[in-house]
Amino acid sequence: MKLVVERPAIVCRMCPSAKTDVIAEEGRQVLRCRRCRRTWQPYDTSPSPAPDYHTAYRTAPPEHEEDETLTALQAGLDTATAAAKAAGQRRPDPIARRLLLLRRAALADRRAYATELDHLRGGAIVTQTEHALDHADTAAAALRAFDVDTDGVYVAGPLRAAHPVWDDEPDTGRAYVRQEYAEWTRTERAAFSGI
């Protein structure tokens, strides 16, 4: 019995066509819509004001380091939550909660992107890709929900979480994460360099 591996439909964001080809352009593989001939990077976010994958995560630490950082952030948040609860307070520092959500969503986005590219190369099956995408979408939705619930007080990017552009296209939850992560790293670098 031969296992048939399906390729998920890659939908063009500019027209309703699901017919795409992988072509070489400037030495890189890109996707091209058969209908409107638009090209884009494999599985990159839809056209939006957010930065692309490479711009957003250019200075991101390796995944294993980010895993360790997330574990430490979660432990610190758990300790602060227990202390706040014991003191009769509602919640600990919301900035720490948001940072955890942001970095968790960014790591999930990075892993989904890598899995999608691996799938295009034939190294990942559809269920692995779908699982990575679902995880990234869930993490992105959690970050955006937090930002909407807190009236955008902690949003760093130019477009707030409640802006309708984030509802217009598929994958814009991940685009929102990229906007926020890129802005967070920019401000972190500026604070570290004393600018």
N, C-alpha and C positions, 0 to 999 in steps of 0.2 A: 504494500500500500504506500503510495507516494503522498507526502504531505504537500499540499498546495499552499504557498504563502502569498497572500493577497497584498497588493499595495493599496494603501488607503487613497481615496480620491483627494487630489490636491486641487483645491478650488481657487480660481483666479479671484482676486479681491475686487477687480475693476469690472468684471462682467460675470455672468452666471456660469461660465464654462468650467467644467471639471476635467477637461482634456488638456493635459500639460505634457511637455517633453522636458527631459533633462538635456541641456546642451552645454557646450563649452563656450565661455565668453571671457576674454582676457585671461586665459589660463585657469579659470575657475569653473566649477559646475554651477549652473544657474537653472532655474525653471523658466519655461516660456509657455505662455498660453497659446494654444493653437488658434483660438478665435481672434483675440485682440492683439496678439504678438507681444504683449507686455512681458518683461523679464524681471525676476526678483531672486534674491538669495534663497536657497532651499529652506523652507519652513521658517523664514524670517517673519516677523510680525507684519501685520497688514499696514498699509500706508497710514501713518498717524504722526502726530507731532513728537512722538517719543523717539529716542535714539535707537539705532539698530543694535543687534546683539553685540557686535564687536566693540562698538563705542561704549555701550553701557557697562560691559564687563572687562574692559581693557585692563584695569588694575585690580580685578578681583583675585583674592588668594586662591590657591589650589583647593579643590573640593575637599580633600581630607583635612586641611587646615580649617576650612569653613565649618566642617562637621564638628570639629573640636570646639571651635568658637561658639557654635550654636548650642552645644551641650553645656558649656560654661554659662552662656547667657540664660538658658532655661533653668539651670540650677540656681543661679543668682535670683532670677525672677520667682522661682518657687520659694526660696528662703524669704524674700521680701514679702511675698503674698502671705506666707504663714505668720510672719511677724506683724503684718498689718491686721490680719484677722485676729490674732491674739490681743492686739491693742484696740480692737473694736473699730478699726478704720475700714473704709470700703475697699480700696485697692491701692497697691503700691504705685510707684512712678510710672505713668502711662508712656513716657518716653522710652523706657526700657522695654515695655511690651511692644511698642511699635517697632523698635529696632530689631527685636526678635522676629516679628512678623515680616519685616522688610527683608532681612537677610535670609530667612527661611524661604520666602517666595522667590528671591533671586537665585538661590541655590537650586530650587526646584525647576525654575525656568532654564537655568544652565544645563541641568541634567536632561530635561525634556528636549532641548535643542540638540544635545549630543546624541540622544537616542534617536531622534528623527533623522539626523544625518547618517547615523549608523544604519538605520532602516533603508535609507536611499542606497547605501552601499551594499545592502544585502546582509548586514550583520545582526539585525534585530527583527524580530517578528512583529506582526501587527499588534498582538496583545501587549507586548512590552511597550511599544510606542504609545498605544492608547492609555496604558497605565501611567506612563510618564507624563503624558499630556493632561490627564485627569488630575494628577497630583499637582502639577504646575498651575492648572486653572483653579483648583481649590485653594491653594496657598495665595494666589493672586486675589481671589475673591475675599479671602480673610483680611488681607491688607487693605483692600479698597473699602470693605465694610467698616473696618476700624476707623479709617480716615473719614468716611461719611458720618459715622456715629459721633466722632469728636469734632464735627463741623470743620474739618480740614485744618485744624490748628497746627498739626505736625507735618502737613504736606510741604515738601520742599520744591517740587517742580512747578512749572508755570501754569499747568492746568490742574485744577482741583479734582478730587475723586468723584464729585457729583457732576462734573461737566459731561454733557451728552455725547461728546466725541468718543468717550470710552464705551458707549453702548452701540456705536454705529457699525462696527466691523467685527468679524470673528477675531479671536486672539487678542483683543485690545486689553483684556485683563493683564496679560503678560506684557503688553506694551506699557501699561501703567507702571508695572513693577520696574521696567527698564528706565522709565523716566525718573522714578523716585530713587532708584539705586544709583544712577549716574549723578544725580544732583547731590545725594548723600555723600558719595565718594569725593565729588568735587569740593564740597564744603569741608569734609574731613581733611583733604590734602591742604586746603587753604588754611585751616586752623593749625595743622601740624607745621606748615612752613611759616606761620606767623603773618600771613598776608591778610 
